[in-house]
């Protein structure tokens, strides 16, 4: 999956793991636990599913052979991978992604399964696994359903008929919506940080922009959740939260579909999806980053005219 693995990234990887092991092949899910944003799901999988399926990028690199197949889920850019070195070491690669294709996409995949009209990578994997096995396990179904719920904001955005068909399949396999909801919970510190970010927001046209100087390890989670919640403000069609990550300033962007935040983030060197995108800004302070973001929003508005 991609860096800072979320529910859609890890859930789709685990869904493919389930399908591959059902065919009698050895498989593992590679994820960097230290930076993953879905630790509740990872812990749940290890406690209730397969405790040895998750390995670190370092472990994966030591296991690569000429017969290794690398399946990349929820991204198609080398620079976004949780472990780019693993991609470099493997000769056969499969891509499963739903994000709009960018110019720096991985162009040597033996299979490039790409559908920007799908709600999530988990939706694509939910469709794929049905060709391999009529049913999947409860844990796998819940992992896939969590990714769909994340990227559709609980079936509000980009939820087409295929999305509900995939969700119905997963529910029929035993997925519990109550269990899935628990994967979205956060600690009290994250809750307070999220509230602080929202309180400091200002409206820029039809966009809400906020920033935080916090360098807490959970600020990434708080920022993304705050960006989601700010879409509930009247007149706001897109939201942006800026936060520090080492020497880099990250921008977390969300929209309800009226504004294409992917195009705005691409102006800043980032990318993502129509309603969920991000960017990283180097060699600038927070004030400069806010100015760059405002300029990118203005450029988008001019181009839309």
C-alpha positions in Angstrom: 0.0 0.0 0.0 0.9 3.7 0.2 2.8 5.5 2.9 0.8 6.3 6.1 -1.4 3.3 5.4 -5.1 3.9 6.0 -8.1 1.6 6.1 -8.5 1.5 2.3 -4.8 0.8 1.7 -4.4 -1.9 4.4 -7.9 -3.3 3.9 -7.4 -3.8 0.2 -4.0 -5.4 0.8 -5.5 -7.8 3.3 -8.3 -8.7 1.0 -5.8 -9.7 -1.7 -3.9 -11.6 0.9 -7.0 -13.6 1.7 -7.7 -14.4 -2.0 -4.1 -15.5 -2.6 -3.8 -17.7 0.4 -7.1 -19.3 -0.6 -5.4 -20.4 -3.8 -2.7 -22.1 -1.8 0.0 -19.5 -2.3 2.2 -17.9 0.4 1.5 -14.2 0.9 2.2 -11.4 3.3 1.0 -7.8 3.8 3.8 -5.3 3.9 3.1 -2.3 6.1 5.2 0.1 8.2 3.5 0.0 11.6 5.3 3.1 12.8 3.6 5.4 10.3 0.3 3.5 9.7 -2.9 5.3 10.4 -5.0 2.1 10.8 -3.4 0.4 13.8 -6.8 -0.6 15.2 -7.5 -2.7 12.1 -4.0 -4.2 12.0 -4.3 -5.2 15.6 -7.7 -6.7 14.9 -6.4 -8.7 12.0 -3.6 -10.1 14.0 -5.8 -11.0 16.9 -8.7 -12.5 15.0 -7.3 -13.3 11.5 -3.7 -14.3 10.8 -1.2 -13.2 13.3 1.8 -13.7 10.9 0.4 -12.1 7.7 1.7 -8.6 8.5 5.4 -8.0 8.0 7.7 -4.9 7.9 9.3 -3.5 4.7 12.7 -4.7 6.0 11.4 -8.3 6.4 9.8 -8.2 3.0 13.1 -7.1 1.3 14.9 -10.1 2.8 12.3 -12.5 1.3 12.3 -11.3 -2.3 13.1 -13.9 -4.9 12.9 -14.0 -8.7 9.4 -15.6 -8.3 8.1 -12.9 -6.0 4.9 -11.1 -7.2 4.3 -7.6 -5.7 0.7 -6.4 -5.6 0.4 -2.7 -4.9 -3.0 -1.4 -3.6 -4.5 2.1 -3.4 -1.7 3.9 -5.2 0.1 3.7 -8.6 3.0 6.0 -7.8 6.4 4.8 -6.7 7.0 7.9 -4.6 3.9 7.1 -2.6 4.7 3.5 -1.7 5.3 2.4 1.9 8.5 0.8 0.6 9.7 2.0 -2.8 12.8 -0.3 -2.4 10.5 -3.3 -2.4 9.1 -2.3 -5.7 12.6 -1.8 -7.1 13.6 -5.3 -5.9 10.6 -7.1 -7.5 10.4 -8.0 -11.2 6.7 -8.6 -11.4 4.2 -6.1 -10.2 0.4 -5.7 -10.2 -1.4 -2.4 -9.5 -4.9 -2.1 -8.1 -6.0 1.5 -7.7 -8.9 3.9 -8.0 -7.0 7.3 -8.0 -6.8 9.4 -11.1 -3.7 8.4 -13.1 -0.8 10.8 -12.8 2.1 11.3 -15.2 4.6 9.5 -12.9 2.6 6.3 -12.6 4.3 2.9 -12.4 4.5 1.9 -16.1 5.9 -1.6 -16.0 3.2 -3.5 -14.1 2.1 -6.8 -15.6 -1.4 -6.0 -14.7 -2.6 -2.4 -14.2 -6.1 -2.7 -12.8 -7.2 0.9 -12.5 -10.7 2.3 -12.2 -11.1 6.0 -11.1 -14.9 5.6 -11.0 -14.6 3.1 -8.1 -15.2 4.4 -4.7 -12.1 2.8 -3.2 -9.4 0.1 -3.6 -11.4 -2.0 -1.2 -14.4 -1.9 -3.6 -12.2 -3.1 -6.5 -10.7 -5.9 -4.4 -14.2 -6.9 -3.1 -15.2 -7.4 -6.7 -12.1 -9.3 -7.6 -12.2 -11.8 -4.7 -15.6 -13.0 -5.8 -14.1 -14.5 -8.9 -11.7 -16.5 -6.7 -13.9 -17.6 -3.9 -17.7 -17.4 -3.3 -17.3 -16.2 0.3 -14.5 -14.7 2.3 -13.9 -14.7 6.1 -15.5 -12.3 8.5 -12.3 -10.5 9.3 -11.4 -10.0 5.7 -14.9 -8.7 5.0 -14.7 -6.2 7.8 -11.3 -5.0 6.6 -12.6 -4.4 3.1 -15.8 -2.8 4.4 -13.8 -0.4 6.5 -11.9 0.9 3.5 -15.1 1.4 1.5 -16.7 3.3 4.4 -13.6 5.5 4.8 -13.3 6.6 1.2 -17.1 7.1 0.8 -17.5 8.9 4.1 -20.0 6.2 5.2 -21.6 5.8 1.8 -22.1 9.6 1.2 -19.5 10.3 -1.5 -18.8 8.3 -4.7 -21.1 5.5 -3.6 -22.4 4.0 -6.8 -24.5 0.8 -7.3 -21.3 -1.2 -7.4 -20.3 0.2 -4.0 -23.5 -1.1 -2.4 -23.2 -4.4 -4.2 -19.7 -4.8 -2.8 -20.9 -3.8 0.6 -23.8 -6.3 0.4 -21.4 -9.1 -0.5 -19.2 -8.2 2.5 -22.1 -8.0 4.8 -23.3 -11.4 3.6 -19.8 -12.7 4.5 -20.3 -11.7 8.1 -18.9 -8.2 8.3 -20.2 -6.3 11.3 -20.8 -2.6 10.9 -20.3 -2.1 14.6 -16.9 -3.7 14.5 -15.9 -1.6 11.5 -17.0 1.5 13.2 -14.5 0.8 16.0 -11.7 1.1 13.5 -12.5 4.8 13.2 -12.1 5.6 16.9 -9.3 7.7 18.1 -7.7 8.6 21.5 -8.7 11.6 23.7 -5.6 13.6 22.6 -6.5 13.2 19.0 -10.1 14.3 19.8 -8.8 17.5 21.5 -6.4 18.2 18.7 -9.1 17.8 16.1 -11.4 20.2 18.0 -8.5 22.8 18.3 -7.8 22.6 14.5 -11.5 23.2 13.7 -11.7 26.1 16.2 -8.8 27.8 14.5 -10.2 27.5 11.0 -11.0 30.5 8.7 -13.1 30.6 5.6 -11.4 31.5 2.3 -14.2 31.9 -0.3 -16.0 28.6 -0.3 -13.1 26.8 1.4 -12.2 26.3 5.1 -8.5 26.4 5.9 -6.8 25.6 9.2 -3.3 25.1 10.5 -1.7 23.6 13.6 1.8 23.9 15.0 1.4 20.7 16.9 4.1 18.1 16.3 2.4 15.3 18.2 2.7 11.8 16.6 -1.1 11.7 16.1 -1.5 15.1 14.5 -1.8 13.4 11.0 -4.9 11.6 12.2 -6.4 14.7 13.9 -5.8 16.8 10.7 -7.5 14.4 8.4 -10.5 14.0 10.8 -10.7 17.8 11.2 -10.7 18.3 7.4 -13.6 15.9 7.1 -15.6 17.6 9.9 -15.1 21.1 8.5 -17.1 20.1 5.4 -20.1 20.3 7.7 -19.8 24.1 7.8 -22.5 26.0 5.8 -21.1 27.3 2.5 -17.9 25.3 2.7 -17.3 23.0 -0.3 -13.6 22.1 0.4 -11.4 22.0 3.5 -7.7 22.1 4.0 -5.6 21.5 7.1 -1.8 22.2 7.3 0.4 20.4 9.8 4.1 19.6 10.4 5.7 16.3 9.7 9.4 16.7 10.5 10.8 19.5 8.2 7.9 19.0 5.8 4.5 20.8 5.9 1.6 18.5 4.9 -1.7 19.6 3.5 -4.7 17.4 4.0 -7.6 18.3 1.6 -11.2 17.2 1.5 -14.3 18.2 -0.5 -17.9 17.2 -1.1 -17.3 16.9 -4.9 -18.1 20.5 -6.0 -14.4 21.4 -5.8 -11.8 19.0 -7.2 -9.2 19.0 -4.4 -7.0 16.7 -6.4 -6.3 19.4 -9.0 -5.5 21.9 -6.2 -3.1 19.5 -4.6 -1.4 18.6 -7.9 -0.6 22.3 -8.2 1.4 21.9 -5.0 3.1 18.7 -6.2 0.7 16.3 -4.5 -2.3 14.3 -5.6 -5.1 12.0 -4.6 -8.8 11.9 -5.5 -11.6 14.3 -6.4 -12.8 14.5 -2.8 -9.6 13.4 -0.8 -6.1 14.6 -1.6 -2.9 15.7 0.0 0.4 17.4 -0.7 3.8 18.0 1.0 5.6 21.3 1.0 9.3 21.5 1.7 11.6 24.5 2.3 8.9 26.8 3.6 7.3 27.9 6.9 3.7 27.6 7.8 2.8 31.2 6.7 4.4 30.6 3.3 2.6 27.2 3.0 -0.8 28.9 3.6 0.0 31.5 0.9 1.0 28.7 -1.5 -2.3 26.9 -0.8 -4.3 30.1 -1.3 -2.6 30.7 -4.6 -3.4 27.1 -5.7 -7.0 27.6 -4.8 -7.1 30.9 -6.7 -5.5 29.2 -9.7 -8.1 26.4 -9.6 -11.0 29.0 -9.5 -9.6 30.8 -12.5 -9.2 27.6 -14.5 -12.7 26.6 -13.7 -14.1 29.9 -15.1 
